[in-house]
Amino acid sequence: MWSRRRKGFLALAGALLLALSACYVPDNFKSEIRLGRTGDYAIAFWGDLIWAPLYRDIQKNSIPAAEIPTKVAEIQKDLQRDSHFKKVESLGKGRFRVEYQREGHLDDNDMVTFVRRNAIIIQIVSKPDGRVIVNGHTMKPSEAQQATTLGLDVKGEFRIVADGLVKEHNASEVKPFGRYQVYIWTIQNAFSPPPHFVMQREGVWPSQKQEQK
């Protein structure tokens, strides 16, 4: 993942940072997706998730100190509802150290998201024509600037390990690993461009009409 003032990376679920309505910001993380040629997948995330609304309110002193522990407990409980979170530890100021593990199989028309569908950081979509598409969600440059002004950082490393036919990607580095290829993005800040990756599932081939789209 990346470094330049383009569209920002991993992000705040399409909401303006000023609103901060449902926004987790990842930081100090390593994340990996494994994609098998037949549609098997696994997602792992180790690092920090920052609940931006609470972080903002604390930074701006707009929340009474006595209310902060209750807010933190509510967010922690909300994350722990998802059994794929193996660890959720509060680090203070709306920051949580987490470990997330999930695996499954993609059918012809599936969508898998992290953190969840109303707060997307990474999304995997499988199509009936056999494509498996991985995208990171983005911030506009103005939103990334607001995040930076508040002291919200976005740093980490994202990898996709795949053994299928890769049709598109914008990884900054690719390394072989046995019969797999490892696609690596280094995220340097909130302005880093989002990851994009497309793989063709084995045994499902797009029609000529679909290829022309």
Secondary structure, DSSP 8 states (H G I E B T S, - for coil): ---SSSS--S-STT--TTT-SS-EEEEEEEEEEEE-TTSEEEEEEEEEEEEHHHHHHHHTT-S-GGGHHHHHHHHHHHHHTSTTEEEEEEEETTEEEEEEEEEEE--TT-EEEEEETTEEEEEEEE-TTSEEEEEE----HHHHHHHHHHT----EEEEEEE-SEEEEE--SEEEEETTEEEEEEEE-STTS---EEEEE-TT----HHHHH-
